[in-house]
Amino acid sequence: MGLPQTPKTPEMNGWNGRALDTIVSVFERVAAAKSDQIAVVCGEVRWTYGLLNTKANRLAQVLRELGVRTDSFVAIYLDRSPEMLVAILGILKAGGAYLPIDFGYPKARVLEMLEDARPVAILTTASLPSGISDELTALSVAVVEMDRPAILSDSPRPDAPLSASTGEDLAYLMYTSGSTGKPKGVMVTHRNVLRLLEQTDAWFHFGANDVWTMFHSLAFDFSVWEIWGPLLTGGKLVIVPFAVSRSPRDFYELLSMERVTVLNQTPSAFFMLIQVEQDSEVLPLSLRVVIFGGEALQYRKLAPWFQRHGDTAPRLVNMYGITETTVHVTYRPITAAESESVQESLIGTPIPDMQLYLLDEAKKPVTEGEVGELYVGGGGVTRGYLNRPQLNAERFIADSFGAVAGSRLYRTGDLARIRPDGEIVYLGRNDSQVKINGFRIELGEVEAALAEVPG
């Protein structure tokens, strides 16, 4: 069955949305208006919007000279740092799309992604592992060392002409685990990202007074929400060092010290923060909203948090989503009473420009109470997978329910049912895919790796 939709209103946001907007054009308007305001914090480093923008312009000129153009890929292979944000913005300003590669990935995984995407360049450091460096030469990938002073100069050369990207051009390519043993790259446009923030603005009202954390890996799509949420609304982004992200106590102290107002967490990570408060001194927090995503949420585990903080400061919100549909699809605020009574994983109603359908194996709507597969349509549906035409045909299908010609549905592989009261209950997968701390793992990929081991 088609699932309940959030009513649309003529003005869903304060963005004064423009059809030709890109992530870059919105960021540059914010940077011009907030030039002296702090944009990014990482340890003792504090950069203003003006400084971040200047450094990104400098890098964009370098990338244009290397041949970066619309829809060409540039890989980012950097540890968490302000320079990582310069890398992202510089790539987008040059007209390219960024390919995030987690600094902790094994060499084989990195090379698989690079061989598939064939990026024009890779932004990294002089300490790039030699095995990877050798392969880059064979792939004809230019290496830009971000730790060279000339790359991040605060004084850009005279302006070079930058690419006139549009909202339909690619912003990033993000790889997820593949059932065949090979990762698959999801192509996401500027417009996919912008409409996510526009369409959720009526719920969250993000702005210049907000302080966010970048807690997740750049290669996990939650980071898209964490980065652009503040940088496109004039807020402050606190980059969480990897070691701090793995220490719940240290992270809890950082939340208090930096007066973080917007926190995004997988449920498994947030439950560790709850444990910190139960086991040690409770610190003052400035949180106004906590947003869950990445994996199924068990409402009952939130009871200790609600007992200590209530359910209004901060508000807790569950959001279901998939990389292929641009981070988030649904929205559901959670009350304290529900942590005592709700036994199921409820995922709420779709974002205003998204549609959900619960279909059977024949792609026909199921009846109330029946289990079906979730299909997602609307503005968040991405361009599809890179170099995977067969998989695109299987997963991105024609939307026979939509009013817009040529619209598509993404077949999620997630199972759900709808209760008599209209609530959507998430039930897990229809295949062997699992999630570990929000990361998608295809067991077929594990099997493929094991099959290559002698004996």
C-alpha positions, 0 to 999 in steps of 0.5 A, spaced: 500 500 500 502 507 499 504 509 505 501 516 509 504 522 506 506 528 510 502 534 507 505 539 503 505 546 504 507 552 499 513 554 503 516 548 506 523 552 508 526 559 509 531 557 503 528 562 498 530 556 494 532 557 487 532 552 481 539 553 479 542 553 486 548 548 487 551 546 494 556 551 492 552 557 490 548 556 497 555 555 501 558 562 498 551 566 500 552 563 507 560 565 507 559 572 504 554 573 509 557 570 515 565 571 513 567 572 520 563 567 523 566 560 525 565 555 520 569 549 523 572 547 529 577 541 530 581 541 536 584 548 537 583 550 530 578 554 528 576 557 521 571 562 519 567 561 513 571 567 510 577 563 511 574 556 509 571 559 502 578 562 501 582 556 501 577 552 497 577 557 492 585 556 492 584 548 491 578 549 486 583 553 481 588 547 482 583 542 480 581 546 474 588 546 472 588 538 473 582 537 468 576 537 473 570 538 470 562 537 471 561 530 473 568 528 474 570 524 480 576 527 485 577 522 491 578 524 498 583 520 502 584 524 508 584 523 516 578 528 519 580 535 519 578 542 516 583 540 510 577 535 509 572 540 508 577 544 504 577 538 499 570 537 499 568 544 497 574 545 492 572 539 488 565 542 488 567 549 486 571 546 480 565 542 478 567 535 480 564 530 485 567 528 491 569 520 492 570 519 500 575 514 502 575 512 509 582 513 511 582 506 515 580 502 509 584 496 507 589 497 500 585 492 496 578 496 498 581 503 496 584 500 489 577 497 488 574 504 488 579 507 485 579 502 479 571 503 478 571 510 479 577 512 475 578 519 478 581 525 475 585 526 482 586 524 489 587 529 495 591 526 500 597 527 504 605 526 502 604 519 507 600 516 502 602 508 503 607 506 497 602 500 495 597 505 493 601 510 490 604 505 485 597 503 483 595 511 482 601 511 477 598 506 473 591 509 473 593 515 471 590 519 477 593 525 479 596 526 486 594 532 490 598 533 497 594 537 501 599 538 506 603 542 501 603 549 503 602 552 496 595 548 496 592 551 502 594 558 501 590 563 504 591 568 498 588 565 492 591 567 485 587 571 480 580 568 479 580 562 474 573 560 471 570 555 475 565 550 472 557 552 472 555 546 475 547 545 476 543 542 481 542 536 477 550 535 476 553 530 481 556 532 488 559 526 490 560 518 489 559 514 495 560 506 495 557 501 499 558 494 500 556 489 494 553 482 494 558 480 489 564 482 493 565 489 489 563 495 492 558 499 488 558 507 488 552 511 488 551 517 484 548 523 488 546 530 485 547 537 488 539 537 488 538 531 492 542 534 497 539 541 497 532 538 497 533 534 503 535 540 507 529 544 504 524 539 505 526 538 513 527 545 515 520 546 517 521 540 522 528 542 524 529 550 523 537 549 523 540 556 523 546 560 525 546 558 532 546 551 531 553 547 533 553 540 529 558 535 530 561 531 524 562 524 528 561 519 522 566 517 517 566 521 510 565 515 507 558 514 511 552 518 508 550 520 515 556 525 514 553 528 508 547 531 513 552 533 518 557 537 514 551 541 509 546 541 515 551 547 518 555 549 512 549 551 508 545 554 514 550 558 517 552 554 523 558 551 526 561 544 525 565 541 530 570 535 527 570 529 532 577 526 531 577 519 530 580 517 537 574 521 540 569 518 536 571 511 539 571 514 546 564 515 549 566 519 555 571 523 551 565 524 546 560 526 551 565 531 554 566 534 547 558 535 546 558 539 553 565 543 552 563 545 545 555 546 546 553 542 541 546 543 539 544 538 533 547 531 534 546 525 529 547 518 531 546 511 530 542 508 535 548 503 537 553 509 538 547 513 542 546 507 547 553 508 549 552 515 551 547 513 555 551 508 559 556 514 560 551 518 563 549 512 568 556 510 570 559 517 571 558 525 572 552 528 568 555 534 564 551 540 562 549 539 555 546 544 550 542 539 545 536 541 542 535 535 537 538 528 537 537 525 530 537 517 529 539 514 523 543 508 520 540 502 523 533 500 527 532 504 533 529 500 539 525 505 543 525 502 550 533 503 550 531 510 550 528 510 557 534 512 561 535 518 557 528 520 557 528 519 565 534 524 566 532 529 560 525 529 558 523 529 551 523 536 549 530 539 551 532 535 546 527 532 542 529 525 539 527 524 532 528 517 528 529 518 521 529 512 516 534 512 510 538 509 505 544 512 501 541 511 494 535 516 497 540 521 499 541 520 507 534 520 510 527 518 507 522 519 514 521 523 520 518 521 527 519 524 533 519 520 539 516 521 546 518 519 553 512 515 554 513 511 548 520 509 551 516 505 556 511 502 551 513 501 544 516 494 542 517 496 535 521 500 530 517 505 528 520 510 522 514 515 521 512 519 515 516 521 509 519 527 508 514 532 504 517 530 497 518 523 498 513 517 497 513 510 500 510 504 498 509 497 501 509 492 495 509 485 495 513 480 490 508 482 484 510 490 486 502 490 488 500 494 494 499 490 500 494 490 505 494 493 512 498 488 517 501 485 511 509 485 510 511 488 504 518 491 501 519 498 502 519 502 495 522 509 495 520 515 490 521 522 490 526 528 490 531 524 494 532 518 489 539 518 486 542 518 479 543 510 481 550 506 481 556 507 477 558 502 472 552 497 474 547 497 469 544 491 471 543 493 478 540 499 476 535 496 472 533 491 478 533 497 483 531 503 480 525 502 477 519 506 473 514 509 478 508 506 476 504 510 482 507 517 480 504 523 477 511 525 474 513 522 467 520 518 468 520 518 475 523 512 479 522 508 485 528 505 489 527 498 491 530 498 498 530 491 500 527 493 507 521 489 509 515 493 513 508 493 515 503 498 517 499 498 523 491 500 524 493 507 526 498 508 520 504 507 523 510 504 519 513 498 523 520 497 520 522 489 520 529 488 517 532 486 510 529 481 505 536 478 504 543 477 507 545 484 508 546 486 515 548 493 519 554 494 524 554 501 527 550 503 521 555 501 516 552 496 510 555 489 510 553 484 504 555 477 507 556 476 499 562 480 500 564 477 506 563 470 502 567 472 496 573 474 500 573 468 504 573 464 498 579 467 495 583 464 501 587 458 500 584 452 504 
